[in-house]
């Protein structure tokens, strides 16, 4: 990663501790600070209070699902440029996630390479806009 000195922060919206651990283990060695909330309502609240460079959003969550949170984020004037990677074990949610405004969709189980590639791609894309 060419900008390894520049710290990037990623918000992982996931209620599965195994998935949270996986994302942290994959991204922290690349210099990313990884934070976690467990539902969509907490995600939207966190984004209004803190700056995150990217969101990794599980679709199936309690309280407030990932697609509903994505719609709220993309409709918020100060948050709409936040890149979002939607994740789910159900491939059938891909179209709904993209319609909600997710920039990309990954199906669980997610490979380390796919996760890193998409994170780097989206952060670079949004940095240049």
C-alpha positions in Angstrom: 0.0 0.0 0.0 1.6 3.2 -1.1 0.1 5.4 1.6 0.8 3.2 4.6 1.8 6.2 6.6 -1.6 7.8 6.2 -4.0 6.1 8.8 -7.4 5.1 7.4 -10.3 4.2 9.6 -12.9 1.6 8.7 -16.2 1.0 10.4 -17.3 -2.6 10.4 -21.0 -3.1 11.0 -21.3 -6.7 11.9 -22.8 -8.7 14.8 -20.7 -11.9 14.3 -17.5 -11.8 16.4 -15.8 -14.3 14.1 -16.3 -12.0 11.1 -15.2 -8.9 13.1 -12.0 -10.7 14.1 -11.4 -11.8 10.4 -11.8 -8.2 9.1 -9.5 -6.8 11.8 -6.8 -9.5 11.2 -6.9 -8.8 7.4 -6.9 -5.0 7.4 -4.9 -3.9 10.5 -1.6 -5.1 9.0 -2.2 -2.7 6.2 -2.4 0.2 8.6 -6.2 0.5 8.9 -7.8 1.3 12.2 -10.9 -1.0 12.4 -13.8 0.0 14.6 -17.0 -2.1 15.1 -20.7 -1.5 15.8 -23.3 -4.3 15.8 -26.3 -2.8 14.0 -27.3 -0.2 11.4 -28.7 2.4 13.9 -25.3 2.4 15.7 -23.6 2.7 12.3 -25.5 5.8 11.2 -24.9 7.4 14.6 -21.2 6.7 14.5 -20.9 8.1 11.0 -22.5 11.4 12.1 -20.0 11.7 15.0 -16.8 10.4 13.6 -15.0 10.4 10.2 -14.6 6.9 8.6 -13.0 6.3 5.2 -15.1 3.2 4.5 -17.9 1.1 5.9 -18.1 -2.7 5.7 -21.8 -3.4 6.2 -23.4 -6.7 7.0 -26.9 -6.9 5.6 -28.5 -9.2 8.1 -28.4 -7.5 11.5 -30.7 -7.0 14.5 -32.4 -3.7 15.3 -31.7 -2.1 11.9 -30.6 -4.0 8.8 -27.7 -3.0 6.6 -29.8 -2.0 3.6 -31.8 0.4 5.7 -28.7 1.9 7.2 -27.1 2.2 3.7 -30.2 4.1 2.4 -29.9 6.5 5.4 -26.2 7.0 4.8 -26.5 7.6 1.1 -29.5 10.0 1.6 -27.6 12.1 4.2 -26.0 15.2 2.7 -22.8 14.9 4.8 -22.4 11.1 4.6 -23.5 10.2 1.0 -19.9 10.0 -0.2 -19.0 7.3 2.3 -18.0 4.2 0.4 -19.9 1.1 1.6 -19.0 -2.6 1.0 -22.1 -4.7 1.7 -21.6 -8.3 2.9 -23.9 -11.2 3.3 -23.8 -15.0 3.2 -26.9 -14.7 1.0 -25.9 -13.9 -2.6 -29.6 -13.0 -3.3 -29.1 -9.7 -1.3 -26.6 -8.3 -3.8 -29.2 -6.5 -6.0 -31.0 -5.1 -3.0 -27.7 -3.9 -1.5 -26.7 -2.1 -4.7 -30.1 -0.6 -5.1 -29.8 0.7 -1.5 -26.6 2.4 -2.5 -23.8 0.0 -1.6 -20.7 0.5 -3.7 -19.8 -3.2 -3.8 -21.1 -6.5 -2.5 -19.1 -9.4 -1.2 -20.5 -12.8 -0.4 -19.5 -14.6 2.8 -17.2 -16.4 3.2 -15.0 -13.6 2.1 -11.5 -14.2 0.9 -8.7 -12.1 2.3 -7.7 -11.0 -1.2 -11.2 -9.9 -2.2 -11.6 -7.9 1.0 -8.2 -6.1 0.6 -8.7 -5.5 -3.1 -12.2 -3.9 -2.7 -11.1 -1.8 0.3 -8.1 -0.4 -1.5 -10.1 0.2 -4.7 -12.9 2.1 -3.0 -10.7 4.2 -0.7 -8.7 5.2 -3.8 -11.8 5.9 -5.8 -13.3 8.1 -3.1 -10.0 9.9 -2.4 -9.9 11.1 -6.0 -13.5 12.5 -6.0 
